[in-house]
């Protein structure tokens, strides 16, 4: 375990999380007491039970929140849009709403707008930045670079989303974070808005029209005060076999109060079933291969074994929160090929074998540490 009390405890004080520590325990106790009628809490306006919504109202100090909206056409054209907001602890001039775009794994753009142009719903993914609109039901954008933007492309159009498959939210497993949603002092939280959905509509990029009708989409998000120091992230929902099939893997070095531990989220959606092979379910995670060209991962629990081999692909530089400002520090491939095998150890048979295309892959931070990750998780 690696001690880093300064970042975590300063953040706790800035955001008033001394009280959150108490309230989180209280929510857990209430949740257990109301387990026979969990909808009382799930239908409330407590933000912990609405990971898709906006969490930035009333925060002070460093804070970011961003929604990763991925669209891939039937012909293989891809467009990533990431709307969000950033607040700096040290320099209010760094406060801004933003939209990041990445096109066909070739180029990225960073559009910034005043904070007061951002409007976000606290209970669901539904937000606007100036005259661009984003929700679980689609996007409608009109992006024209301003003079100070690190952007050159004009992007406009509307794409609708249907047949969304959401990551379930319950009292025991509050979205993708599961039981870790109740933990205070975490620098970054992760949510999955839609594992897979169908697309219809068109976008125009610098005068070129891209038809996304019949394509596949995916939405996730992050929020907190800083990205982890090291992480691996793999995602694809464009497989060569059955639709919908969608994979997401996230491993990160997670501060918990004065300590840091490796934490991971693993989900494979296949034939209408979401296989959650994560820490809270007693899963073990091992990085079996990590070099300049590939990432290999094996995740197991008492019933399933998931093996993933992902190409690193061509990385596109993206802006991300880094302490008190946004910096172009993340390299993401969005054209990777990902080989996936899910095996049922109890039934002694394969459940799924397939290759995902147009995959997203990020490997960031301390490579020596990530190469040696071997997490043995307890069963809760």
Buried (B, 14 or more C-beta within 10 A) or exposed (E): EEEBEEBBBBBBEBBEBEEBBEBBEEBBEBBEEBEEEBEEBBEEEEEBBBBBBBBBEEBEBBBBBBBBBBBBBEEEBBBBBBBBBBBBBEEEEBBBBBBBBBBBBEEBBBBBBEBEBBEBBBBBBBBBBBEBBBBBBBBBBEBEBEEEBBBEBBBBBBBBBEEBBBBEBBBBBBBBBBBBBBBBBBBBBBBBBBBBBBBBBBBEBEEEEBBBEEBBBBBBBBBBBBBBBBBBBBBBBBBEEEBBBBBBBBBBBBBBBBEBEBBBBBBBBBEEEBBBBBBBBBBBBBBBEBEEEBBBBBBBBEBBBBBBBBBBBBBBBBBBBBEBBBEBEBBBBBBBBBBBBBBBEEEEEEBBEBBBBBBBBBBBBEEEBBEEBEBEBEEE
